[in-house]
């Protein structure tokens, strides 16, 4: 059973956690801060980042906390954030692509893509690409991308990325989380092909008591809870992100999540991935589509 007690001292390491002001992201950043790391708390506004940092400091920790302003729904904001980060930091040990939106009303990014696909996948793809030169320069660096069990219900519809056809909130969420998982795996394939020293790992935190589903109706929320069962405390869900972020036993190109109840509850362990996540042709097309949309090309 792996817990925060197994993390070891993370002093001297720099972690960037997106969506670190609430939920699983907050607990992930807090755990790293407690272990001595320097953690960039990346949020949509400085106010949100400052509030989160204030709360984390009340919990006590031996690391350092820095605010970062990052709007993943706007690719221009992603580029600006990354450029500033590259100017002000000389290393990045771990990038945690955590931030996400779940089942919102029909919405689009600034560039016109369906919001969940844009924030959960496209924004993180671009961020990873912009920061990749620094990751490549930092020994033993990692990219941890957060997916969800919802990926099992996902399919990549390349003809509906801007909601050209229609909008289904959960279908688009599942698509975005499948895209995140495929991205993590494909990134590891490409890293290995270039013999770079970066490791790409996927994580999914299981069923947790977060505000991620705040836009769901009470009826839909209760129905979901009945279907998947009891929700874990956020701090326990965050363990499945902390493990691939720091454990020497975590392996690139793999998925880690809770070890019980079909991945919904428990402690971190390697998960068996469904065949849909391992489709190399779709992953390649998804990567090329993201490159064309964002204008970001890596890891070459």
BAVOTOR-601949 format. One line per 10 residues: their letters; for each residue x, y, z of N, C-alpha, C. Coordinates in nm, 2 decimals. Example, Ala and Ser with C-alpha at 12.3 -4.5 7.8 and 13.67 -1.06 7.14 Angstrom:
<nodes>
as	1.32/-0.57/0.78/1.23/-0.45/0.78/1.32/-0.33/0.78 ~ 1.28/-0.22/0.71/1.37/-0.11/0.71/1.29/0.00/0.79
</nodes>
This chain:
<nodes>
xxxxxxxxxx	0.09/-0.12/0.00/0.00/0.00/0.00/0.09/0.12/0.00 ~ 0.09/0.20/-0.11/0.17/0.32/-0.13/0.10/0.44/-0.08 ~ 0.16/0.52/0.01/0.10/0.64/0.06/0.20/0.75/0.05 ~ 0.17/0.87/0.10/0.26/0.98/0.10/0.38/0.96/0.19 ~ 0.37/0.86/0.28/0.49/0.83/0.36/0.60/0.76/0.28 ~ 0.56/0.71/0.16/0.66/0.65/0.07/0.73/0.74/-0.03 ~ 0.69/0.87/-0.02/0.73/0.96/-0.13/0.88/1.00/-0.12 ~ 0.94/1.00/0.00/1.08/1.04/0.01/1.09/1.19/0.00 ~ 1.21/1.24/0.03/1.24/1.38/0.02/1.25/1.43/-0.12 ~ 1.17/1.53/-0.15/1.16/1.58/-0.29/1.23/1.72/-0.30
xxxxxxxxxx	1.31/1.75/-0.19/1.38/1.88/-0.19/1.47/1.89/-0.31 ~ 1.48/2.01/-0.37/1.57/2.04/-0.48/1.50/2.01/-0.62 ~ 1.38/1.95/-0.61/1.31/1.92/-0.74/1.20/2.03/-0.76 ~ 1.17/2.05/-0.89/1.07/2.15/-0.93/0.96/2.08/-1.00 ~ 0.84/2.10/-0.95/0.72/2.04/-1.01/0.62/2.15/-1.06 ~ 0.56/2.13/-1.17/0.45/2.22/-1.22/0.32/2.14/-1.22 ~ 0.22/2.19/-1.14/0.09/2.12/-1.14/-0.01/2.21/-1.19 ~ -0.08/2.17/-1.30/-0.19/2.25/-1.35/-0.32/2.22/-1.27 ~ -0.40/2.33/-1.26/-0.52/2.31/-1.19/-0.50/2.28/-1.04 ~ -0.40/2.34/-0.98/-0.35/2.31/-0.85/-0.43/2.38/-0.74
xxxxxxxxxx	-0.53/2.46/-0.77/-0.60/2.54/-0.67/-0.72/2.46/-0.61 ~ -0.76/2.34/-0.66/-0.87/2.27/-0.60/-0.86/2.12/-0.63 ~ -0.94/2.05/-0.56/-0.95/1.90/-0.59/-0.82/1.83/-0.58 ~ -0.81/1.73/-0.68/-0.70/1.64/-0.69/-0.57/1.72/-0.71 ~ -0.58/1.83/-0.79/-0.46/1.91/-0.82/-0.41/1.97/-0.69 ~ -0.50/2.02/-0.61/-0.46/2.09/-0.48/-0.39/1.98/-0.39 ~ -0.45/1.87/-0.38/-0.39/1.76/-0.29/-0.25/1.71/-0.35 ~ -0.24/1.71/-0.48/-0.11/1.67/-0.54/0.00/1.77/-0.51 ~ -0.04/1.90/-0.53/0.06/2.01/-0.50/0.09/2.01/-0.35 ~ -0.01/1.99/-0.27/0.02/1.99/-0.12/0.11/1.88/-0.08
xxxxxxxxxx	0.09/1.76/-0.14/0.18/1.65/-0.10/0.32/1.67/-0.15 ~ 0.34/1.73/-0.26/0.48/1.76/-0.31/0.54/1.87/-0.22 ~ 0.46/1.97/-0.19/0.51/2.08/-0.10/0.55/2.02/0.03 ~ 0.47/1.93/0.09/0.50/1.87/0.22/0.63/1.79/0.21 ~ 0.66/1.74/0.09/0.78/1.65/0.08/0.90/1.73/0.04 ~ 0.89/1.87/0.04/1.01/1.95/0.02/1.03/2.01/-0.12 ~ 0.94/1.98/-0.21/0.96/2.02/-0.35/0.92/2.17/-0.37 ~ 0.98/2.23/-0.48/0.93/2.36/-0.52/0.82/2.33/-0.62 ~ 0.70/2.39/-0.59/0.58/2.36/-0.67/0.52/2.48/-0.73 ~ 0.51/2.48/-0.86/0.44/2.59/-0.93/0.29/2.56/-0.93
xxxxxxxxxx	0.21/2.64/-0.87/0.07/2.62/-0.85/0.00/2.70/-0.97 ~ -0.02/2.63/-1.08/-0.07/2.69/-1.20/-0.22/2.69/-1.20 ~ -0.28/2.81/-1.21/-0.43/2.82/-1.21/-0.47/2.93/-1.31 ~ -0.61/2.94/-1.33/-0.66/3.03/-1.43/-0.64/3.18/-1.39 ~ -0.62/3.21/-1.26/-0.60/3.34/-1.21/-0.50/3.34/-1.10 ~ -0.43/3.46/-1.08/-0.33/3.47/-0.97/-0.41/3.46/-0.84 ~ -0.53/3.52/-0.83/-0.61/3.51/-0.71/-0.63/3.37/-0.66 ~ -0.67/3.28/-0.76/-0.69/3.14/-0.72/-0.56/3.08/-0.68 ~ -0.45/3.11/-0.74/-0.33/3.05/-0.71/-0.28/3.10/-0.57 ~ -0.30/3.23/-0.54/-0.26/3.28/-0.41/-0.34/3.22/-0.30
xxxxxxxxxx	-0.47/3.20/-0.32/-0.56/3.15/-0.22/-0.52/3.00/-0.19 ~ -0.49/2.93/-0.29/-0.45/2.79/-0.27/-0.31/2.78/-0.20 ~ -0.22/2.87/-0.23/-0.09/2.87/-0.17/-0.11/2.91/-0.02 ~ -0.19/3.00/0.01/-0.22/3.04/0.15/-0.27/2.92/0.23 ~ -0.36/2.84/0.17/-0.42/2.73/0.24/-0.31/2.62/0.26 ~ -0.23/2.60/0.16/-0.13/2.50/0.17/-0.03/2.53/0.28 ~ 0.01/2.66/0.29/0.10/2.70/0.39/0.05/2.68/0.53 ~ -0.08/2.69/0.54/-0.14/2.66/0.67/-0.13/2.51/0.71 ~ -0.12/2.43/0.61/-0.10/2.28/0.64/0.04/2.25/0.68 ~ 0.13/2.34/0.65/0.27/2.32/0.68/0.34/2.24/0.57
xxxxxxxxxx	0.46/2.27/0.54/0.54/2.20/0.44/0.68/2.26/0.44 ~ 0.77/2.18/0.38/0.91/2.22/0.38/0.96/2.27/0.25 ~ 0.87/2.27/0.15/0.91/2.31/0.02/0.88/2.46/-0.01 ~ 0.87/2.49/-0.14/0.84/2.63/-0.18/0.72/2.63/-0.28 ~ 0.64/2.73/-0.27/0.52/2.74/-0.36/0.53/2.87/-0.44 ~ 0.50/2.86/-0.57/0.50/2.97/-0.66/0.37/2.97/-0.73 ~ 0.31/3.09/-0.75/0.18/3.10/-0.83/0.22/3.11/-0.98 ~ 0.12/3.06/-1.06/0.13/3.07/-1.20/0.00/3.09/-1.26 ~ -0.01/3.18/-1.36/-0.14/3.21/-1.43/-0.14/3.14/-1.56 ~ -0.24/3.04/-1.58/-0.24/2.96/-1.70/-0.39/2.93/-1.73
xxxxxxxxxx	-0.43/2.97/-1.85/-0.57/2.95/-1.89/-0.56/2.85/-2.01 ~ -0.59/2.72/-1.98/-0.57/2.62/-2.08/-0.67/2.62/-2.19 ~ -0.78/2.70/-2.17/-0.88/2.72/-2.28/-0.84/2.82/-2.39 ~ -0.72/2.88/-2.37/-0.67/2.98/-2.46/-0.52/2.94/-2.50 ~ -0.50/2.90/-2.62/-0.36/2.86/-2.65/-0.26/2.97/-2.65 ~ -0.31/3.10/-2.66/-0.22/3.21/-2.65/-0.17/3.22/-2.50 ~ -0.26/3.20/-2.41/-0.23/3.20/-2.27/-0.13/3.09/-2.24 ~ -0.15/2.98/-2.29/-0.05/2.86/-2.27/0.09/2.90/-2.32 ~ 0.09/2.96/-2.44/0.22/3.00/-2.49/0.29/3.11/-2.40 ~ 0.21/3.21/-2.36/0.27/3.31/-2.27/0.32/3.26/-2.14
xxxxxxxxxx	0.24/3.17/-2.08/0.28/3.11/-1.96/0.41/3.03/-1.97 ~ 0.42/2.95/-2.08/0.54/2.87/-2.10/0.66/2.95/-2.13 ~ 0.64/3.06/-2.21/0.76/3.15/-2.23/0.81/3.21/-2.11 ~ 0.72/3.25/-2.02/0.76/3.31/-1.89/0.83/3.21/-1.81 ~ 0.77/3.09/-1.80/0.83/2.98/-1.72/0.97/2.95/-1.77 ~ 0.99/2.95/-1.90/1.13/2.92/-1.95/1.23/3.03/-1.92 ~ 1.18/3.15/-1.91/1.26/3.26/-1.88/1.30/3.26/-1.73 ~ 1.22/3.21/-1.64/1.24/3.22/-1.50/1.28/3.09/-1.43 ~ 1.29/2.98/-1.50/1.32/2.85/-1.44/1.43/2.78/-1.53 ~ 1.52/2.72/-1.46/1.63/2.66/-1.53/1.62/2.50/-1.53
xxxxxxxxxx	1.51/2.45/-1.47/1.49/2.31/-1.46/1.34/2.28/-1.44 ~ 1.29/2.17/-1.48/1.16/2.12/-1.46/1.16/1.97/-1.44 ~ 1.15/1.92/-1.32/1.17/1.78/-1.29/1.04/1.70/-1.33 ~ 0.92/1.76/-1.30/0.80/1.69/-1.33/0.69/1.79/-1.37 ~ 0.63/1.77/-1.48/0.51/1.84/-1.53/0.39/1.75/-1.50 ~ 0.30/1.80/-1.42/0.17/1.72/-1.39/0.06/1.79/-1.47 ~ 0.01/1.73/-1.58/-0.10/1.78/-1.66/-0.23/1.73/-1.59 ~ -0.27/1.81/-1.49/-0.39/1.77/-1.41/-0.52/1.84/-1.44 ~ -0.51/1.97/-1.47/-0.63/2.05/-1.48/-0.73/2.00/-1.58 ~ -0.86/2.02/-1.55/-0.96/1.97/-1.64/-1.10/2.02/-1.61
xxxxxxxxxx	-1.19/2.01/-1.70/-1.33/2.04/-1.69/-1.41/1.92/-1.72 ~ -1.52/1.91/-1.66/-1.61/1.79/-1.67/-1.75/1.83/-1.69 ~ -1.81/1.78/-1.80/-1.95/1.79/-1.84/-2.01/1.93/-1.82 ~ -1.94/2.03/-1.87/-2.00/2.17/-1.86/-2.11/2.18/-1.97 ~ -2.19/2.29/-1.96/-2.28/2.32/-2.07/-2.19/2.34/-2.20 ~ -2.25/2.33/-2.31/-2.18/2.34/-2.44/-2.10/2.47/-2.44 ~ -1.97/2.46/-2.46/-1.88/2.57/-2.46/-1.76/2.54/-2.55 ~ -1.69/2.65/-2.59/-1.58/2.63/-2.67/-1.46/2.71/-2.62 ~ -1.34/2.67/-2.66/-1.22/2.74/-2.62/-1.21/2.87/-2.70 ~ -1.11/2.95/-2.67/-1.09/3.08/-2.75/-1.07/3.05/-2.89
xxxxxxxxxx	-1.00/2.94/-2.92/-0.97/2.90/-3.06/-1.09/2.82/-3.13 ~ -1.20/2.80/-3.06/-1.32/2.75/-3.12/-1.33/2.60/-3.11 ~ -1.26/2.53/-3.02/-1.27/2.39/-3.00/-1.36/2.36/-2.88 ~ -1.42/2.24/-2.88/-1.51/2.20/-2.77/-1.43/2.21/-2.64 ~ -1.49/2.27/-2.54/-1.41/2.31/-2.42/-1.33/2.19/-2.35 ~ -1.40/2.08/-2.34/-1.33/1.97/-2.27/-1.21/1.92/-2.35 ~ -1.23/1.90/-2.48/-1.12/1.85/-2.56/-1.01/1.96/-2.56 ~ -1.05/2.09/-2.56/-0.95/2.19/-2.57/-0.87/2.21/-2.44 ~ -0.94/2.21/-2.33/-0.87/2.23/-2.20/-0.80/2.10/-2.16 ~ -0.87/1.99/-2.15/-0.81/1.87/-2.10/-0.70/1.81/-2.18
xxxxxxxxxx	-0.71/1.83/-2.32/-0.61/1.77/-2.40/-0.53/1.87/-2.48 ~ -0.59/1.96/-2.56/-0.51/2.05/-2.65/-0.42/2.14/-2.57 ~ -0.48/2.20/-2.46/-0.40/2.29/-2.38/-0.28/2.22/-2.32 ~ -0.30/2.10/-2.27/-0.18/2.03/-2.21/-0.08/1.98/-2.31 ~ -0.13/1.94/-2.43/-0.04/1.91/-2.54/0.05/2.02/-2.57 ~ -0.01/2.14/-2.59/0.07/2.26/-2.62/0.17/2.29/-2.51 ~ 0.12/2.29/-2.38/0.21/2.32/-2.27/0.32/2.23/-2.26 ~ 0.30/2.10/-2.28/0.41/2.00/-2.27/0.51/2.02/-2.38 ~ 0.46/2.06/-2.50/0.55/2.08/-2.61/0.64/2.21/-2.59 ~ 0.58/2.31/-2.54/0.65/2.43/-2.52/0.76/2.41/-2.41
xxxxxxxxxx	0.73/2.33/-2.31/0.82/2.31/-2.20/0.91/2.19/-2.22 ~ 0.89/2.12/-2.33/0.97/2.00/-2.35/1.12/2.02/-2.36 ~ 1.17/2.13/-2.42/1.32/2.15/-2.42/1.37/2.16/-2.28 ~ 1.30/2.22/-2.18/1.35/2.23/-2.05/1.34/2.09/-1.98 ~ 1.23/2.02/-2.01/1.22/1.88/-1.95/1.33/1.79/-2.01 ~ 1.37/1.81/-2.13/1.47/1.73/-2.19/1.61/1.76/-2.13 ~ 1.62/1.89/-2.09/1.75/1.93/-2.03/1.76/1.89/-1.88 ~ 1.65/1.86/-1.82/1.65/1.82/-1.68/1.66/1.67/-1.66 ~ 1.77/1.62/-1.59/1.79/1.48/-1.58/1.67/1.41/-1.52 ~ 1.63/1.29/-1.58/1.52/1.21/-1.52/1.39/1.28/-1.50
xxxxxxxxxx	1.36/1.37/-1.59/1.23/1.44/-1.58/1.11/1.35/-1.62 ~ 0.99/1.40/-1.58/0.87/1.32/-1.61/0.76/1.41/-1.66 ~ 0.67/1.36/-1.74/0.54/1.42/-1.77/0.43/1.32/-1.72 ~ 0.35/1.37/-1.63/0.24/1.29/-1.58/0.11/1.35/-1.63 ~ 0.03/1.28/-1.71/-0.09/1.33/-1.76/-0.21/1.26/-1.70 ~ -0.30/1.33/-1.65/-0.41/1.27/-1.57/-0.53/1.24/-1.67 ~ -0.57/1.12/-1.67/-0.68/1.07/-1.75/-0.80/1.04/-1.65 ~ -0.88/0.95/-1.68/-1.00/0.91/-1.60/-1.05/0.78/-1.65 ~ -1.12/0.71/-1.56/-1.19/0.58/-1.61/-1.29/0.61/-1.72 ~ -1.33/0.73/-1.73/-1.42/0.77/-1.84/-1.37/0.74/-1.97
xxxxxxxxxx	-1.23/0.72/-1.98/-1.17/0.70/-2.12/-1.23/0.57/-2.18 ~ -1.28/0.48/-2.09/-1.33/0.35/-2.14/-1.46/0.37/-2.23 ~ -1.52/0.49/-2.21/-1.64/0.52/-2.29/-1.61/0.61/-2.40 ~ -1.48/0.64/-2.42/-1.45/0.74/-2.52/-1.41/0.69/-2.66 ~ -1.43/0.78/-2.76/-1.38/0.75/-2.89/-1.34/0.89/-2.95 ~ -1.24/0.89/-3.03/-1.19/1.02/-3.09/-1.27/1.04/-3.22 ~ -1.36/1.14/-3.22/-1.43/1.18/-3.34/-1.37/1.30/-3.40 ~ -1.28/1.28/-3.50/-1.20/1.38/-3.56/-1.29/1.48/-3.64 ~ -1.42/1.44/-3.66/-1.51/1.53/-3.74/-1.60/1.61/-3.65 ~ -1.57/1.61/-3.52/-1.66/1.68/-3.42/-1.58/1.75/-3.31
xxxxxxxxxx	-1.46/1.79/-3.34/-1.38/1.85/-3.24/-1.42/1.99/-3.20 ~ -1.49/2.05/-3.29/-1.55/2.18/-3.27/-1.70/2.18/-3.24 ~ -1.75/2.06/-3.21/-1.89/2.04/-3.19/-1.97/2.07/-3.32 ~ -1.91/2.03/-3.43/-1.97/2.06/-3.56/-2.11/1.98/-3.57 ~ -2.12/1.86/-3.51/-2.24/1.78/-3.53/-2.34/1.81/-3.42 ~ -2.30/1.78/-3.30/-2.39/1.80/-3.18/-2.30/1.80/-3.06 ~ -2.37/1.81/-2.94/-2.29/1.82/-2.82/-2.35/1.72/-2.72 ~ -2.27/1.63/-2.66/-2.31/1.55/-2.55/-2.20/1.56/-2.45 ~ -2.24/1.61/-2.33/-2.14/1.65/-2.23/-2.05/1.53/-2.19 ~ -2.11/1.42/-2.15/-2.02/1.31/-2.11/-1.95/1.24/-2.22
xxxxxxxxxx	-2.01/1.24/-2.34/-1.93/1.18/-2.45/-1.81/1.26/-2.48 ~ -1.82/1.40/-2.48/-1.70/1.48/-2.50/-1.60/1.47/-2.39 ~ -1.65/1.45/-2.27/-1.56/1.44/-2.15/-1.48/1.31/-2.17 ~ -1.55/1.20/-2.20/-1.48/1.07/-2.22/-1.38/1.08/-2.34 ~ -1.42/1.15/-2.44/-1.32/1.17/-2.56/-1.20/1.24/-2.51 ~ -1.21/1.34/-2.43/-1.10/1.42/-2.39/-1.00/1.34/-2.30 ~ -1.06/1.25/-2.21/-0.98/1.17/-2.12/-0.91/1.05/-2.20 ~ -0.98/1.00/-2.30/-0.91/0.91/-2.39/-0.80/0.97/-2.46 ~ -0.82/1.10/-2.50/-0.71/1.17/-2.57/-0.59/1.19/-2.48 ~ -0.62/1.22/-2.35/-0.51/1.24/-2.26/-0.43/1.11/-2.24
xxxxxxxxxx	-0.50/1.00/-2.23/-0.43/0.87/-2.21/-0.35/0.84/-2.33 ~ -0.41/0.85/-2.45/-0.34/0.82/-2.57/-0.22/0.91/-2.59 ~ -0.23/1.04/-2.55/-0.12/1.13/-2.56/-0.01/1.09/-2.47 ~ -0.03/1.05/-2.35/0.07/1.00/-2.26/0.15/0.88/-2.32 ~ 0.08/0.79/-2.37/0.14/0.67/-2.43/0.22/0.70/-2.56 ~ 0.16/0.78/-2.64/0.22/0.82/-2.77/0.35/0.91/-2.74 ~ 0.34/0.99/-2.64/0.46/1.07/-2.61/0.57/0.98/-2.57 ~ 0.54/0.88/-2.49/0.65/0.78/-2.45/0.71/0.71/-2.57 ~ 0.62/0.68/-2.66/0.67/0.61/-2.79/0.77/0.70/-2.86 ~ 0.73/0.83/-2.87/0.82/0.93/-2.94/0.94/0.96/-2.86
xxxxxxxxxx	0.93/0.97/-2.73/1.05/0.99/-2.65/1.15/0.88/-2.67 ~ 1.10/0.75/-2.67/1.19/0.64/-2.68/1.25/0.64/-2.82 ~ 1.18/0.68/-2.92/1.23/0.68/-3.06/1.35/0.78/-3.07 ~ 1.35/0.89/-2.99/1.45/0.99/-2.99/1.56/0.96/-2.88 ~ 1.54/0.86/-2.80/1.63/0.83/-2.69/1.65/0.95/-2.60 ~ 1.54/1.02/-2.57/1.55/1.13/-2.47/1.53/1.07/-2.33 ~ 1.58/1.15/-2.23/1.58/1.10/-2.10/1.45/1.14/-2.02 ~ 1.34/1.17/-2.09/1.22/1.21/-2.03/1.13/1.09/-2.02 ~ 1.04/1.08/-1.92/0.95/0.97/-1.91/0.81/1.03/-1.91 ~ 0.72/0.97/-1.99/0.58/1.01/-1.99/0.49/0.90/-1.93
xxxxxxxxxx	0.41/0.93/-1.83/0.33/0.84/-1.76/0.19/0.89/-1.75 ~ 0.09/0.80/-1.75/-0.05/0.84/-1.73/-0.10/0.80/-1.60 ~ -0.20/0.88/-1.54/-0.26/0.85/-1.41/-0.41/0.87/-1.42 ~ -0.48/0.80/-1.34/-0.62/0.83/-1.32/-0.65/0.81/-1.17 ~ -0.72/0.91/-1.11/-0.73/0.91/-0.96/-0.85/0.83/-0.91 ~ -0.93/0.77/-0.99/-1.05/0.70/-0.94/-1.17/0.79/-0.91 ~ -1.26/0.74/-0.82/-1.38/0.82/-0.79/-1.35/0.90/-0.66 ~ -1.36/1.03/-0.67/-1.32/1.12/-0.56/-1.42/1.22/-0.53 ~ -1.42/1.27/-0.41/-1.51/1.38/-0.36/-1.45/1.51/-0.40 ~ -1.47/1.55/-0.53/-1.41/1.68/-0.58/-1.53/1.77/-0.63
xxxxxxxxxx	-1.49/1.89/-0.67/-1.59/1.98/-0.73/-1.59/1.97/-0.88 ~ -1.52/1.87/-0.94/-1.51/1.86/-1.08/-1.65/1.85/-1.15 ~ -1.74/1.78/-1.08/-1.87/1.76/-1.14/-1.97/1.87/-1.10 ~ -1.92/1.98/-1.07/-2.01/2.09/-1.01/-2.12/2.13/-1.11 ~ -2.10/2.11/-1.24/-2.20/2.16/-1.33/-2.31/2.05/-1.36 ~ -2.29/1.93/-1.30/-2.39/1.82/-1.31/-2.51/1.85/-1.23 ~ -2.63/1.81/-1.28/-2.75/1.82/-1.19/-2.74/1.73/-1.08 ~ -2.81/1.76/-0.97/-2.81/1.67/-0.85/-2.85/1.53/-0.89 ~ -2.95/1.52/-0.97/-3.00/1.39/-1.01/-2.90/1.31/-1.09 ~ -2.83/1.38/-1.18/-2.72/1.31/-1.26/-2.61/1.27/-1.17
xxxxxxxxxx	-2.57/1.36/-1.08/-2.46/1.33/-0.98/-2.49/1.21/-0.90 ~ -2.61/1.21/-0.84/-2.65/1.09/-0.75/-2.65/0.96/-0.83 ~ -2.70/0.97/-0.95/-2.70/0.85/-1.04/-2.56/0.80/-1.07 ~ -2.47/0.89/-1.09/-2.33/0.85/-1.11/-2.27/0.79/-0.99 ~ -2.30/0.84/-0.87/-2.24/0.79/-0.75/-2.30/0.65/-0.72 ~ -2.43/0.63/-0.75/-2.49/0.50/-0.73/-2.43/0.40/-0.83 ~ -2.39/0.44/-0.95/-2.33/0.35/-1.05/-2.19/0.31/-1.01 ~ -2.11/0.41/-0.96/-1.97/0.38/-0.94/-1.93/0.35/-0.79 ~ -2.02/0.38/-0.70/-2.00/0.35/-0.56/-1.94/0.47/-0.48 ~ -1.90/0.44/-0.36/-1.85/0.54/-0.27/-1.74/0.62/-0.32
xxxxxxxxxx	-1.73/0.75/-0.29/-1.62/0.83/-0.34/-1.51/0.84/-0.23 ~ -1.39/0.84/-0.28/-1.27/0.85/-0.19/-1.25/1.00/-0.15 ~ -1.18/1.02/-0.04/-1.13/1.16/-0.01/-1.03/1.20/-0.12 ~ -1.02/1.33/-0.15/-0.94/1.38/-0.25/-0.79/1.34/-0.23 ~ -0.75/1.34/-0.10/-0.61/1.31/-0.07/-0.57/1.17/-0.11 ~ -0.66/1.08/-0.10/-0.63/0.94/-0.14/-0.63/0.93/-0.29 ~ -0.72/1.00/-0.36/-0.72/1.00/-0.51/-0.59/1.06/-0.56 ~ -0.54/1.16/-0.49/-0.41/1.22/-0.54/-0.29/1.13/-0.53 ~ -0.30/1.02/-0.45/-0.19/0.93/-0.44/-0.16/0.87/-0.58 ~ -0.26/0.85/-0.66/-0.24/0.78/-0.79/-0.17/0.88/-0.89
xxxxxxxxxx	-0.16/1.01/-0.86/-0.09/1.10/-0.94/0.05/1.12/-0.87 ~ 0.06/1.12/-0.74/0.19/1.14/-0.68/0.28/1.02/-0.71 ~ 0.22/0.90/-0.71/0.30/0.78/-0.73/0.38/0.79/-0.86 ~ 0.32/0.81/-0.98/0.40/0.82/-1.10/0.48/0.95/-1.11 ~ 0.45/1.04/-1.03/0.53/1.17/-1.03/0.67/1.15/-0.95 ~ 0.67/1.06/-0.85/0.79/1.05/-0.77/0.85/0.91/-0.76 ~ 0.77/0.81/-0.78/0.82/0.67/-0.75/0.92/0.62/-0.85 ~ 1.03/0.57/-0.80/1.13/0.51/-0.89/1.08/0.39/-0.97 ~ 0.97/0.33/-0.92/0.92/0.21/-0.98/0.82/0.24/-1.09 ~ 0.78/0.36/-1.11/0.68/0.40/-1.21/0.75/0.39/-1.35
xxxxxxxxxx	0.68/0.33/-1.45/0.73/0.30/-1.58/0.66/0.39/-1.69 ~ 0.74/0.44/-1.78/0.69/0.52/-1.89/0.59/0.44/-1.97 ~ 0.49/0.51/-2.02/0.40/0.45/-2.11/0.29/0.37/-2.05 ~ 0.29/0.37/-1.91/0.19/0.29/-1.84/0.09/0.38/-1.77 ~ -0.02/0.32/-1.72/-0.13/0.39/-1.65/-0.13/0.35/-1.51 ~ -0.14/0.44/-1.42/-0.15/0.41/-1.27/-0.28/0.46/-1.22 ~ -0.34/0.38/-1.13/-0.46/0.43/-1.07/-0.49/0.34/-0.95 ~ -0.61/0.36/-0.88/-0.64/0.29/-0.76/-0.65/0.14/-0.79 ~ -0.62/0.05/-0.70/-0.60/-0.09/-0.72/-0.72/-0.17/-0.69 ~ -0.84/-0.11/-0.65/-0.95/-0.19/-0.62/-1.08/-0.14/-0.70
xxxxxxxxxx	-1.18/-0.22/-0.70/-1.31/-0.19/-0.76/-1.30/-0.13/-0.90 ~ -1.23/-0.20/-0.98/-1.21/-0.17/-1.12/-1.15/-0.03/-1.14 ~ -1.06/0.01/-1.05/-0.99/0.13/-1.06/-1.06/0.25/-1.00 ~ -1.17/0.23/-0.93/-1.24/0.35/-0.87/-1.19/0.38/-0.73 ~ -1.14/0.28/-0.66/-1.10/0.30/-0.52/-0.97/0.22/-0.49 ~ -0.90/0.27/-0.39/-0.78/0.19/-0.35/-0.66/0.28/-0.35 ~ -0.54/0.21/-0.36/-0.41/0.28/-0.36/-0.34/0.25/-0.49 ~ -0.24/0.33/-0.52/-0.18/0.33/-0.66/-0.12/0.20/-0.70 ~ -0.15/0.16/-0.82/-0.10/0.04/-0.88/-0.10/0.06/-1.03 ~ -0.02/-0.02/-1.10/-0.03/-0.02/-1.25/-0.17/-0.08/-1.29
xxxxxxxxxx	-0.23/-0.01/-1.39/-0.36/-0.05/-1.44/-0.35/-0.12/-1.57 ~ -0.44/-0.21/-1.60/-0.45/-0.27/-1.73/-0.53/-0.18/-1.82 ~ -0.47/-0.14/-1.93/-0.53/-0.05/-2.02/-0.62/-0.12/-2.13 ~ -0.73/-0.07/-2.16/-0.82/-0.12/-2.26/-0.76/-0.10/-2.40 ~ -0.79/-0.19/-2.49/-0.73/-0.18/-2.63/-0.75/-0.05/-2.69 ~ -0.86/0.02/-2.66/-0.89/0.15/-2.73/-0.77/0.25/-2.70 ~ -0.71/0.24/-2.58/-0.60/0.33/-2.55/-0.47/0.30/-2.62 ~ -0.46/0.18/-2.67/-0.34/0.14/-2.73/-0.34/0.14/-2.89 ~ -0.44/0.20/-2.94/-0.45/0.21/-3.09/-0.35/0.31/-3.14 ~ -0.24/0.26/-3.20/-0.13/0.34/-3.25/-0.17/0.43/-3.36
xxxxxxxxxx	-0.25/0.38/-3.45/-0.29/0.46/-3.57/-0.38/0.58/-3.53 ~ -0.47/0.56/-3.44/-0.55/0.67/-3.39/-0.47/0.77/-3.31 ~ -0.37/0.72/-3.23/-0.28/0.80/-3.15/-0.20/0.89/-3.24 ~ -0.15/0.83/-3.34/-0.07/0.91/-3.44/-0.15/1.02/-3.50 ~ -0.27/0.99/-3.54/-0.36/1.09/-3.61/-0.39/1.19/-3.51 ~ -0.42/1.16/-3.38/-0.45/1.25/-3.28/-0.33/1.35/-3.25 ~ -0.21/1.29/-3.25/-0.09/1.37/-3.23/-0.08/1.47/-3.35 ~ -0.09/1.42/-3.47/-0.08/1.51/-3.59/-0.18/1.62/-3.59 ~ -0.31/1.58/-3.54/-0.41/1.68/-3.54/-0.38/1.79/-3.44 ~ -0.33/1.75/-3.32/-0.29/1.84/-3.22/-0.18/1.93/-3.26
xxxxxxxxxx	-0.08/1.88/-3.33/0.03/1.96/-3.39/-0.03/2.07/-3.48 ~ -0.12/2.03/-3.57/-0.18/2.12/-3.67/-0.26/2.23/-3.60 ~ -0.33/2.20/-3.49/-0.41/2.29/-3.42/-0.33/2.39/-3.34 ~ -0.23/2.34/-3.27/-0.15/2.42/-3.18/-0.03/2.48/-3.24 ~ 0.02/2.42/-3.35/0.14/2.47/-3.41/0.27/2.43/-3.33 ~ 0.25/2.34/-3.23/0.36/2.29/-3.15/0.40/2.15/-3.19 ~ 0.54/2.14/-3.22/0.59/2.01/-3.26/0.70/1.97/-3.17 ~ 0.69/1.85/-3.12/0.80/1.79/-3.03/0.77/1.64/-3.04 ~ 0.86/1.56/-2.99/0.98/1.58/-2.91/1.11/1.59/-2.99 ~ 1.11/1.60/-3.12/1.23/1.60/-3.19/1.32/1.72/-3.17
</nodes>
